[in-house]
Amino acid sequence: MLKSKYKVIIIGAGPAGLAAALKLKKLGISDILVVERFTFPRYKCCAGYVTAKTGDEYKKLGLDIEECNYSLIKDFNIFYKNKNRLNIVNKFLYTNRTIDRVELDNAFFGLAKSNGIEVAEGVKITAHSPENNAVKFSDGATVAYDYLIFADGTTGFGSRYQKSGKRNIALQLVFESDIPESIQIHFGVTRRGYGWVSSYNGITNVGLTDVYGKRTDYNRVFEGFLKQLNISADISGLKGAFTPMTVGKPVIFGNVFFVGDAVGACDPMTLSGLRYGLKSGELCAEAIALGNLKIYKKYVKGLKNRFAFMWVMQSVFYFAPVLCFGFNVFCRLFGKTVAKIFNNFFVNKK
Ligand SMILES: Cc1cc2nc3c(=O)[nH]c(=O)nc-3n(C[C@H](O)[C@H](O)[C@H](O)COP(=O)(O)OP(=O)(O)OC[C@H]3O[C@@H](n4cnc5c(N)ncnc54)[C@H](O)[C@@H]3O)c2cc1C
């Protein structure tokens, strides 16, 4: 039974929402309600890679990713136009044995519950009244708050308060296979994105990303990618989701916050979002607990600059002649440098 008022209500029990809840609890605020439309364990469309820095962020919050069957990936093979161009020894990227996020998200959810955080599962927010500091839920309850945090992803209820900007689309298909353990990153599959094939422990995850274009039939692009890879798989299980490309407003009405994908805390080029989701949740909690909104606003402003740079990089990198030169000439001549940049800039910095 929900109370009629909570100090903090958090919409969404993804990494960002739960990080905010756990940090609030650590800072002495326990009158928290987290509302999640699904019940756990819940599926989230995600390749499930975790960088070393993301792992550190989880550890700070009390979760050891190695206990969720995460281990370091051996290496990456980089493909351009379906030709293997480079092998890179991996140093900083981890994956789960089932190559998705279910186990990690479920363990994080368990951690929140064991810390006494109240979560209403299978409940959606359906209305918000900022004048009354109240939200209405799908079970009919109307509940008041002092602070509200939207942690409900790119297309959740909170997205109505943010400017709709460009978004990345990502599609993925996970299936059982006997493809040997390997990670392939493919360029030249979509106009402004990449594809991946990850095989691990008898499971393969094939996916692709692109800057979303209304006129593109992504199912067909995906089928073309599978054909190019010579993989025949039933695509009825194909899943897709958007990731944000614009950093939005961190706070509105003075007491309504946005964290994780809901504020655009996801790298627009690599789609790495877990670390930023966790950190944004933590800092939002700190801002609330210390009554200092600047802490959070400053972090989001920093993300805005960082991601604007990644956006420019993305435009340059995917310019066809640059891609062609990069893979046909640069990779061949300066393979070691490319590997260093990949490991240090695109993986370890995320
Ligand atoms: C295909 C794909 C692959 C990706 N791969 C990676 C990767 O390998 N590594 C990485 O770091 N990042 C990756 N990302 C990005 C990453 O998944 C996100 O950045 C991250 O999940 C953001 O966390 P979040 O908590 O903000 O949102 P979410 O994880 O989306 O959680 C939001 C939660 O809110 C709930 N919700 C939504 N609406 C409502 C509502 N109305 N009422 C109640 N609850 C609601 C949802 O059910 C969900 O549980 C990938 C994304 C995609 C789409």
The ligand as a Tripos MOL2 file, in Angstrom:
@<TRIPOS>MOLECULE
LIG
   53    58     1     0     0
SMALL
NO_CHARGES

@<TRIPOS>ATOM
      1 C1         20.5040   -1.6750  -28.1130 C.3       1 LIG1
      2 C2         21.2060   -0.8660  -27.0680 C.ar      1 LIG1
      3 C3         22.4750   -1.2520  -26.6770 C.ar      1 LIG1
      4 C4         23.1390   -0.5490  -25.6480 C.ar      1 LIG1
      5 N1         24.3390   -1.0270  -25.2290 N.ar      1 LIG1
      6 C5         24.9670   -0.4170  -24.1730 C.ar      1 LIG1
      7 C6         26.1670   -0.9720  -23.6480 C.ar      1 LIG1
      8 O1         26.6590   -2.0200  -24.1210 O.2       1 LIG1
      9 N2         26.7560   -0.3330  -22.5960 N.ar      1 LIG1
     10 C7         26.2480    0.8140  -22.0400 C.ar      1 LIG1
     11 O2         26.8460    1.3820  -21.0980 O.2       1 LIG1
     12 N3         25.0800    1.3330  -22.5070 N.ar      1 LIG1
     13 C8         24.4230    0.7410  -23.5440 C.ar      1 LIG1
     14 N4         23.2270    1.2450  -24.0020 N.ar      1 LIG1
     15 C9         22.6730    2.4320  -23.3340 C.3       1 LIG1
     16 C10        22.0430    2.0550  -21.9900 C.3       1 LIG1
     17 O3         21.1740    0.9600  -22.1640 O.3       1 LIG1
     18 C11        21.2550    3.2290  -21.3980 C.3       1 LIG1
     19 O4         22.0190    4.4030  -21.4780 O.3       1 LIG1
     20 C12        20.8980    2.9450  -19.9300 C.3       1 LIG1
     21 O5         20.0590    1.8290  -19.8430 O.3       1 LIG1
     22 C13        20.2000    4.1530  -19.3230 C.3       1 LIG1
     23 O6         19.7200    3.8320  -18.0280 O.3       1 LIG1
     24 P1         18.4170    4.5280  -17.4510 P.3       1 LIG1
     25 O7         18.2550    4.0200  -16.0730 O.co2     1 LIG1
     26 O8         18.4780    5.9790  -17.7040 O.co2     1 LIG1
     27 O9         17.2170    4.0270  -18.3940 O.3       1 LIG1
     28 P2         16.6020    2.5470  -18.5680 P.3       1 LIG1
     29 O10        17.6410    1.5170  -18.3620 O.co2     1 LIG1
     30 O11        15.9100    2.5950  -19.8960 O.co2     1 LIG1
     31 O12        15.5420    2.4500  -17.4160 O.3       1 LIG1
     32 C14        14.3490    3.2120  -17.4420 C.3       1 LIG1
     33 C15        13.3260    2.4660  -16.6320 C.3       1 LIG1
     34 O13        12.1270    3.2660  -16.5620 O.3       1 LIG1
     35 C16        10.9870    2.4320  -16.7220 C.3       1 LIG1
     36 N5          9.8670    3.2560  -17.2110 N.ar      1 LIG1
     37 C17         9.7220    3.8370  -18.4320 C.ar      1 LIG1
     38 N6          8.5660    4.5110  -18.5140 N.ar      1 LIG1
     39 C18         7.9650    4.3650  -17.3080 C.ar      1 LIG1
     40 C19         6.7140    4.8320  -16.7680 C.ar      1 LIG1
     41 N7          5.8550    5.5780  -17.4810 N.pl3     1 LIG1
     42 N8          6.3930    4.5140  -15.4870 N.ar      1 LIG1
     43 C20         7.2330    3.7450  -14.7350 C.ar      1 LIG1
     44 N9          8.4190    3.2650  -15.2120 N.ar      1 LIG1
     45 C21         8.7840    3.5810  -16.4690 C.ar      1 LIG1
     46 C22        11.4760    1.3920  -17.7370 C.3       1 LIG1
     47 O14        10.6980    0.2240  -17.7120 O.3       1 LIG1
     48 C23        12.9190    1.1440  -17.2740 C.3       1 LIG1
     49 O15        13.0230    0.1050  -16.3430 O.3       1 LIG1
     50 C24        22.5440    0.5870  -25.0330 C.ar      1 LIG1
     51 C25        21.2690    0.9950  -25.4540 C.ar      1 LIG1
     52 C26        20.6010    0.2710  -26.4480 C.ar      1 LIG1
     53 C27        19.2260    0.7080  -26.8690 C.3       1 LIG1
@<TRIPOS>BOND
     1     1     2 1
     2     2     3 ar
     3     2    52 ar
     4     3     4 ar
     5     4     5 ar
     6     4    50 ar
     7     5     6 ar
     8     6     7 ar
     9     6    13 1
    10     7     8 2
    11     7     9 ar
    12     9    10 ar
    13    10    11 2
    14    10    12 ar
    15    12    13 ar
    16    13    14 ar
    17    14    15 1
    18    14    50 ar
    19    15    16 1
    20    16    17 1
    21    16    18 1
    22    18    19 1
    23    18    20 1
    24    20    21 1
    25    20    22 1
    26    22    23 1
    27    23    24 1
    28    24    25 2
    29    24    26 1
    30    24    27 1
    31    27    28 1
    32    28    29 2
    33    28    30 1
    34    28    31 1
    35    31    32 1
    36    32    33 1
    37    33    34 1
    38    33    48 1
    39    34    35 1
    40    35    36 1
    41    35    46 1
    42    36    37 ar
    43    36    45 ar
    44    37    38 ar
    45    38    39 ar
    46    39    40 ar
    47    39    45 ar
    48    40    41 1
    49    40    42 ar
    50    42    43 ar
    51    43    44 ar
    52    44    45 ar
    53    46    47 1
    54    46    48 1
    55    48    49 1
    56    50    51 ar
    57    51    52 ar
    58    52    53 1
@<TRIPOS>SUBSTRUCTURE
     1 LIG1         1 GROUP 0 **** ****
